[in-house]
Amino acid sequence: MAPVRGIFPHLRHFFMPDDNQKTASPKLSPWLQYAQTRFLLWLLGSWLAVFGATRLVLLAASFAQAEATPAAILGIFAGGLVYDLAFLAYAGLALAAVVFLLPQSCWGSGPARRVPQLLLFAACFAMLFVALSEWIFWDEFGVRFNFIAVDYLVYSKEVVDNILQSYPVWPLLGAIGALALLVVYRLRRVLSVPAPVLGWCRRGLLLAVGGVVAALVAATVGQDFPRPREGNTYQRELAANGPYQFFAAFRNNEIKYGEFYATLPAADVASLLHGEVAEPVAAFVGSEAQDIRRRIDNPGEPRRLNVVLVTIESLSAKYLGAFGNPRGLTPNLDRLSRDSLFFTNFYATGTRTDRGLEAITLSLPPTPGRSVVKRVGRESGYASLGRQFRAQGYDPVFLYGGRGYFDNMNAFFSGNGYRIVDQAALPKAEMEFENAWGMSDEDLYRQAVKLADAEHAAGKPFFLQLMTTSNHRPYTYPEGRIDIPSGEGRAGAVKYTDYAIGRFLEAARQKPWFDQTVFVFVADHNAGSAGQQDLPVENYRIPMFIHAPALIEPRRIDRLASQIDIAPTLLGLLGFDYTSTFYGRDMLRDGDWQGRALIGNYQHLGLYDGERLAILSPRRQMRSVGEDEREVAGDDPLVRRAIAYYQGADHAFRQRLIAWRGD
């Protein structure tokens, strides 16, 4: 036992200063006797306080949605403390490495003592800036940081411009700068108390201990643990730590389906998928069991009509009078509901523009992690809607109101059969109004009319796929168009979006190509995905119209469907024969198909059949949401359908089963 007893004096010597090292402040606890550890503990303690305050503010902002009972609040803060400490285990290790490299003179009374004070100011400013960013992100998405925030770092110009135009950024930055200075001022005396400095051996030992702690945290704390995996989504998000989730998302922004989600045998997936996409006009020609490639033989002669497919930014169904909104924001879209094929039971596949474009263009379910649009290096070469039109003799054009490098759109569309026309390709003189995200919808529609005129003059049918930008924060648009001033909120942006659509159709009606043109208006995604459930189905409902008054009799289509069904419906409407890799179906074809909607976010994947929602989540979790939410087994029929769609789509992407083969 003598060797063991001999350890304790050394441990005491490590944590307690020697008698000849006593400081001028005997009241300080042993941990605070050393200058570096004192500095680190004050700094990490300040961060912990900011994390708690941030959680409290976000809880207050979403108190009702979080169903914040005393027990729920206790769970939120207890789970949140685990995540806060987990992040500080990593951050503390990095900060300690920096602090321990500072020379001894920085901890004395000379001018070099300003260096730790500057480091403290920078750290305090950073933590307050993160807290402010979390509030802005929560205000927009109703969640803590996820890989959307990671993407925003890549597209910093649009994001920064958007924030500058939406919030009083400079006063806010000034306020957090002043608060950081106040913290440094209040702690200056504590930090300037003479104290011994850790030697290099002790610094190394502390870093080693910190490394062990960080490794233990990495092995035990993840994006989903210890947060509850079911129940109220607001509670789960509030129990998270924003910076921790940010770095976890950065590491995990592409997810292999089979490693994290429930699976079925390949033969079962193949059988279920073939049953989902089988139609009387389809003959399977795939090269392997899970390959859904099939030859579509539409009856009758093909009609080489013009097509204008308008994807509208963030337009939830709840804003339209046709869906019961009483505010009168959408008179033109409400008129379209009476004069078009009006799809009343239609859903977005995701919560971001790139998800909508992926579903509309590739007819692919939303596989977990990044959309195909943003998988750099693997975003091209697919049997897209654009390639199908190009094979029919069209010159497909993707016309975007913003800069096409955002969300990797230019690479995706140019690699899948489209010609690109975006804001960067147009002279400034042709744009009357711009904001952070791009030109106004009116400018975009003027460009569409110009392109259509040129194609018509050349005697060619045209396929234009548009993506608008105006219905997005900062909600700015040309003044004098509507009775809501620019920049006042979503309602004004929705009303302006509707106004611009009305002006576009009015201009198109004067053109000789109008009667031979099919207009499709659909949202890219809903205006907000936050809710008390992981996949709040009603939030995913979006409007869709097919408008061709000289060609199509108006009627309501109540069949359940989602964005992956647009491409086969449009090609079926035109009567084209083609080889399909689409996971969607023709919504207009007669039959007893009841429909279904595929919806998801970056982590949870769902299949909705009109009555129940099956949810697939990481850790192979399977749930059913109907009258209540409960975990279910893998033999649940709806869950099996969901697994087949998502497992099959992931397999098809990775094995290039959805590639264009020129047939």
Residue pairs with C-beta under 8 A, 6 or more apart in sequence:
14 202
14 205
15 30
15 31
16 30
16 33
17 23
17 33
17 34
17 196
21 196
23 33
23 193
23 194
23 195
23 196
24 193
24 194
25 193
25 194
25 195
28 38
28 193
28 195
31 37
31 38
31 41
32 38
32 41
33 195
33 196
34 195
34 196
34 197
34 198
35 107
35 191
35 195
35 196
35 197
35 198
36 96
36 99
36 100
36 102
36 107
36 197
36 198
36 203
37 198
37 206
38 190
38 191
38 195
39 99
39 116
39 120
39 191
40 92
40 95
40 96
40 99
42 120
42 187
42 190
42 191
43 95
43 120
43 123
43 124
44 88
44 91
44 92
44 95
46 123
46 124
46 127
46 183
47 84
47 88
47 91
47 123
47 127
48 84
48 85
48 88
50 127
50 128
50 131
51 80
51 84
51 87
51 241
52 77
52 80
52 81
52 84
53 131
54 131
54 134
54 135
54 242
55 76
55 77
55 80
55 238
57 135
58 134
58 135
58 138
58 238
59 66
59 68
59 73
59 76
59 238
61 138
61 139
62 138
62 142
62 234
62 238
65 142
65 232
65 234
65 530
65 531
65 532
66 72
66 76
66 232
66 234
66 235
66 238
67 232
67 234
67 235
67 532
68 76
68 235
72 232
72 235
75 228
75 235
75 239
76 235
76 238
76 239
77 239
78 239
79 226
79 227
79 228
79 239
79 240
80 238
80 239
80 240
80 241
82 221
82 226
83 221
83 227
83 239
83 240
83 241
83 244
83 245
84 241
84 244
86 217
86 221
86 241
86 244
87 241
87 243
87 244
89 210
89 213
89 214
89 217
90 214
90 217
90 247
91 243
92 210
93 207
93 210
93 211
93 213
93 214
95 123
96 206
96 207
96 210
97 207
98 119
99 116
99 119
100 198
100 203
100 206
100 207
102 115
102 116
103 112
104 197
105 112
106 112
106 113
106 115
106 116
107 113
107 116
107 195
107 197
108 194
109 192
109 194
113 191
113 192
116 191
117 184
117 188
117 191
120 183
120 184
120 187
120 191
121 180
121 181
121 183
121 184
124 179
124 180
124 183
124 184
125 176
125 177
125 180
128 176
128 179
128 180
129 173
129 176
130 242
130 243
132 172
132 176
133 242
134 144
134 145
134 242
136 163
136 167
137 143
137 144
137 145
137 149
137 242
138 144
140 473
141 148
141 351
141 528
141 529
141 530
142 234
142 237
142 528
142 529
142 530
142 531
143 233
143 237
143 530
144 237
144 238
144 240
144 241
144 242
144 245
145 242
145 243
145 245
145 246
145 249
146 245
146 246
146 249
146 602
146 603
147 249
147 250
147 252
147 253
147 369
147 370
147 602
148 352
148 602
149 246
149 249
150 246
150 249
150 250
150 253
151 374
151 407
152 159
155 405
155 406
155 407
157 403
158 402
158 403
158 406
158 436
158 437
159 436
160 436
161 435
161 436
161 437
162 435
162 436
162 437
162 472
162 473
162 474
163 169
164 436
165 435
165 436
165 474
165 476
165 487
166 473
166 474
166 475
198 206
222 248
223 245
223 248
223 249
223 252
223 603
223 618
224 618
224 619
227 236
227 239
227 240
228 235
228 236
228 239
229 236
229 617
229 619
229 621
230 621
230 623
230 629
230 631
231 629
232 532
233 530
233 531
233 532
233 533
233 534
234 530
234 532
249 602
252 369
253 369
253 370
253 602
254 369
254 370
254 375
255 368
255 369
255 603
255 618
256 650
257 263
257 367
257 368
257 646
257 647
257 650
257 651
258 647
258 650
260 368
260 618
260 619
260 620
261 368
261 605
261 616
261 617
261 618
261 620
261 643
261 646
261 647
262 616
262 620
262 621
262 622
262 634
262 639
262 643
263 620
263 643
263 647
264 272
264 634
264 640
264 643
264 644
264 647
266 289
266 290
266 651
267 289
268 640
268 644
269 290
269 643
269 644
269 647
269 648
269 651
270 289
270 290
270 648
272 640
272 641
272 644
273 290
273 292
273 583
273 644
273 645
273 648
274 284
274 292
276 583
276 641
276 644
276 645
277 292
277 294
277 582
277 583
277 584
277 585
278 284
279 296
279 585
279 586
279 589
279 591
280 591
281 296
281 297
281 298
281 299
281 572
281 589
282 294
282 295
282 296
282 297
282 580
283 294
283 295
283 297
284 291
284 292
284 293
284 294
285 293
285 294
285 295
285 579
286 292
286 293
286 294
286 657
287 293
287 657
288 655
288 657
290 648
290 651
290 652
290 657
291 652
291 657
292 580
292 581
292 583
292 648
292 652
292 657
293 579
293 580
293 581
293 657
294 579
294 580
295 577
295 578
295 579
295 580
296 568
296 571
296 572
296 576
296 577
296 578
296 579
296 580
297 577
298 571
298 572
298 575
298 576
298 577
299 575
300 575
301 575
302 392
302 574
302 575
302 576
302 577
303 574
303 575
304 392
304 393
304 461
304 574
305 461
305 516
305 517
305 518
305 548
305 551
305 574
306 452
306 455
306 456
306 461
306 462
306 463
306 513
306 516
306 517
306 518
307 389
307 461
307 462
307 463
307 464
307 517
307 518
307 520
307 570
307 574
308 448
308 452
308 462
308 464
308 466
308 508
308 517
308 518
308 519
308 520
309 360
309 463
309 464
309 465
309 466
309 520
309 522
309 566
309 570
310 466
310 468
310 501
310 519
310 520
310 521
310 522
311 353
311 356
311 357
311 360
311 465
311 466
311 467
311 468
311 522
311 523
311 524
312 468
312 471
312 497
312 501
312 521
312 522
312 523
312 524
313 353
313 467
313 468
313 469
313 470
313 471
313 472
313 497
313 523
313 524
314 471
314 472
314 523
314 524
314 525
314 526
314 527
315 471
315 494
315 497
315 523
315 524
315 526
315 527
315 542
315 543
316 523
316 526
316 527
316 528
316 539
316 541
316 542
317 323
317 346
317 526
317 541
317 542
317 543
318 324
318 325
318 527
318 541
319 325
319 329
319 330
319 490
319 491
319 494
319 527
320 329
320 330
320 333
320 334
320 337
320 543
321 327
321 328
321 329
321 330
321 331
321 333
321 334
322 330
322 333
322 334
322 337
322 342
322 543
323 344
323 541
323 543
327 491
329 491
329 494
329 495
329 498
330 494
330 495
330 498
331 498
331 502
332 498
332 499
332 501
332 502
332 505
333 498
333 501
333 521
333 543
333 545
336 342
336 501
336 521
336 545
336 547
337 543
337 545
338 554
339 547
339 549
339 554
340 545
340 546
340 547
340 548
340 552
340 554
341 545
341 546
341 547
341 552
341 554
341 555
341 557
341 588
342 544
342 545
342 554
342 555
342 556
342 557
343 543
343 544
343 545
343 546
343 557
343 559
343 561
343 587
344 556
344 557
344 558
345 541
345 557
345 558
345 559
345 560
345 561
345 595
345 610
346 522
346 541
346 542
346 543
346 544
346 561
346 562
346 563
346 597
347 537
347 540
347 541
347 542
347 560
347 561
347 562
347 563
347 597
347 599
347 608
348 355
348 356
348 359
348 523
348 524
348 525
348 526
348 540
348 541
348 542
348 562
348 563
348 599
349 355
349 356
349 358
349 359
349 365
349 366
349 562
349 563
349 564
349 598
349 599
349 600
350 356
350 358
350 359
350 366
350 371
350 525
350 599
350 600
350 601
351 525
351 526
351 529
351 601
352 371
352 407
352 525
353 407
353 467
353 524
353 525
354 371
354 373
354 374
354 407
354 408
354 409
355 366
355 371
355 373
355 524
355 525
355 600
356 523
356 524
356 525
356 563
357 371
357 373
357 407
357 409
357 412
357 467
357 524
358 364
358 366
358 371
358 372
358 373
359 365
359 366
359 562
359 563
359 564
359 566
360 385
360 465
360 522
360 524
360 563
360 566
360 567
361 384
361 385
361 386
361 412
361 413
361 416
361 465
361 567
362 372
362 382
362 383
362 384
362 385
362 416
362 567
362 582
362 658
363 385
363 564
363 565
363 566
363 567
363 568
363 581
363 582
363 583
363 584
364 372
364 564
364 583
364 649
364 652
364 653
364 658
365 564
365 583
365 598
365 600
365 605
365 645
365 646
365 649
366 598
366 599
366 600
366 605
367 605
367 646
367 649
367 650
367 653
368 600
368 602
368 603
368 605
368 618
368 646
368 650
369 602
372 378
372 379
372 382
372 412
372 653
373 379
373 407
373 408
373 409
373 412
374 407
374 408
374 412
376 408
376 411
379 408
379 411
379 412
379 415
379 416
380 411
380 412
380 414
380 415
380 416
381 415
381 416
381 656
381 659
381 660
382 416
382 581
382 658
382 659
382 660
383 579
383 580
383 581
383 582
383 658
383 659
383 660
383 661
384 416
384 417
384 418
384 660
385 396
385 465
385 566
385 567
385 570
385 571
386 396
386 398
386 413
386 416
386 417
386 418
386 463
386 465
387 396
387 416
387 417
387 660
388 417
388 567
388 571
388 576
388 578
389 396
389 417
389 463
390 396
390 417
391 578
391 662
392 576
392 578
393 460
393 461
394 460
394 461
394 462
394 463
395 419
395 455
395 460
395 462
395 463
396 417
396 418
396 419
396 463
396 465
397 418
397 419
397 420
397 421
397 451
397 462
397 463
397 464
397 465
398 404
398 409
398 413
398 418
398 419
398 420
398 421
398 422
398 465
398 467
399 421
399 422
399 444
399 447
399 448
399 451
399 464
399 465
399 466
399 467
400 409
400 420
400 421
400 422
400 423
400 438
400 466
400 467
400 469
401 422
401 423
401 437
401 438
401 439
401 440
401 441
401 443
401 444
401 466
401 467
401 468
401 469
401 470
402 422
402 423
402 437
402 438
402 439
402 467
402 469
403 422
403 423
403 424
403 438
404 410
404 413
404 420
404 422
404 423
404 424
405 424
409 422
409 467
410 420
410 422
413 420
413 465
414 420
416 660
417 660
418 465
421 447
421 451
422 438
423 431
423 434
423 438
423 439
426 439
426 447
430 443
430 446
430 447
431 439
431 440
431 443
432 440
432 442
432 443
432 478
433 439
433 440
433 442
433 443
433 477
433 478
434 440
435 469
435 474
435 476
435 477
436 474
437 469
437 472
438 444
438 469
439 469
440 470
440 477
440 478
440 500
441 468
441 469
441 470
441 471
441 477
441 496
441 497
441 500
441 501
441 504
442 478
442 481
442 500
442 503
442 504
444 466
444 468
444 469
444 500
445 466
445 500
445 501
445 503
445 504
445 507
446 507
448 464
448 466
448 504
449 504
449 507
449 508
449 511
451 462
451 464
452 462
452 464
452 508
452 511
452 513
452 517
453 511
453 513
455 461
455 462
456 462
456 511
456 512
456 513
461 516
462 513
467 524
468 497
468 500
470 477
470 493
470 496
470 497
470 500
471 490
471 493
471 494
471 496
471 497
471 527
472 493
474 487
475 486
475 487
475 488
475 489
475 490
475 492
475 493
476 486
476 487
477 486
477 492
477 493
477 496
478 486
478 496
479 485
479 486
481 496
481 499
481 500
482 492
482 495
482 496
482 499
483 495
484 491
484 492
484 495
484 496
485 492
486 492
486 496
490 527
501 521
505 519
505 547
508 514
508 517
508 519
514 550
515 550
515 551
516 550
516 551
517 548
518 546
518 547
518 548
518 551
518 552
518 570
518 573
518 574
519 545
519 546
519 547
519 548
520 544
520 545
520 546
520 547
520 566
520 570
521 543
521 544
521 545
521 547
522 542
522 543
522 544
522 545
522 563
522 566
523 542
523 543
523 544
525 542
526 539
526 540
526 541
526 542
528 539
529 536
529 539
529 540
529 601
530 536
530 539
531 539
533 625
533 629
534 601
534 603
534 604
534 615
534 617
535 599
535 600
535 601
535 604
535 606
535 613
535 615
535 625
537 597
537 599
537 606
537 608
537 613
537 625
540 597
540 599
544 566
546 552
546 569
546 570
546 573
552 573
557 587
557 588
559 587
559 593
559 594
559 595
560 594
560 595
560 596
560 597
560 608
560 609
560 610
561 584
561 585
561 587
561 595
561 596
561 597
562 584
562 596
562 597
562 598
562 599
564 582
564 583
564 584
564 598
565 584
565 585
565 586
565 587
565 595
566 584
567 582
567 584
568 580
568 582
568 584
568 585
568 586
569 584
569 585
569 586
569 587
569 588
571 578
572 586
572 588
572 589
573 588
579 661
579 663
581 652
581 657
581 658
581 659
583 598
583 645
583 648
583 649
585 593
587 595
594 609
594 610
595 610
596 607
596 608
596 609
596 610
596 641
597 607
597 608
598 605
598 606
598 607
598 608
598 645
599 606
599 608
600 606
603 617
603 618
604 615
604 616
604 617
605 615
605 616
605 617
605 642
605 646
606 613
606 614
606 615
606 616
606 642
607 613
607 614
607 638
607 641
607 642
607 645
608 614
609 638
609 641
611 626
612 624
612 625
612 626
612 638
613 624
613 625
613 626
614 622
614 623
614 624
614 625
614 632
614 636
614 638
614 639
614 641
614 642
615 621
615 622
615 623
615 624
615 625
615 642
616 622
616 639
616 642
616 643
616 646
617 623
621 631
622 631
622 632
622 633
622 634
622 636
622 639
623 629
623 630
623 631
623 632
624 630
624 631
624 632
624 636
624 638
624 639
632 639
633 639
634 640
634 643
651 657
652 658
